[in-house]
Amino acid sequence: MPIDSCPPLRPYDEPAGWQTAAACAGLPPKAVFSKKVKEAAPVLRACARCPVRRDCERIVAPADNWFDGVCGGRLYRSGRPVEIPAHLLPAALTALPALPTTRAPRGGSLA
């Protein structure tokens, strides 16, 4: 392989292919996994145009693993969505449905 070429991206249907297709793929991890709204703002803007936003939320399942950072167009702290003032969100994200505020205890389910 020539030095100046990059390997092709994995197809979307392969394991973790959604991560390479994510709009935040090139953003700093510090911003992606930030607990602070201002640090996470570039990632939230990227989520507004992300083709895999729903897959991200489904696969990461932030409430199930006490996730910190941005996932599916929302900011989470310890698996709970953080309220972000509408004026700080891109228009495409202000219409996201509200998430339930309860979550399963560690190792259990709500059912």
C-alpha positions, 0 to 999 in steps of 0.5 A: 500500500502506498504511504500516502494512502489510507486504508478504506473505512470499514463498511457500516454493517461491520462491527463498530462500523457505526463509529467510523461513520459517526460525525464525531469520529474526528473530534477530540475524546476530551470533548466527546466524553466531557461532562461540561456543556461548553466542552461538549458543544462541538460534539452536540453540533456534530450530532445534529448532522450525524447519520448514525445518531440513533445507532450510537444511542442504541449501542452505547445505551448510556443509561445502562452503563452510567455513561459520561459524555455525548451520545445520540445528540444528548449530553450524559452524566453518570448515564443521566441526560443533562438539561441543556438550554435550547439556545445552546443546541443546534435546531436539529437537536431541540426536537429530540424526545425527552428521555425517561429520568429513571434507569435500572439499578446496576446489574438489574432491569426496570421490568 
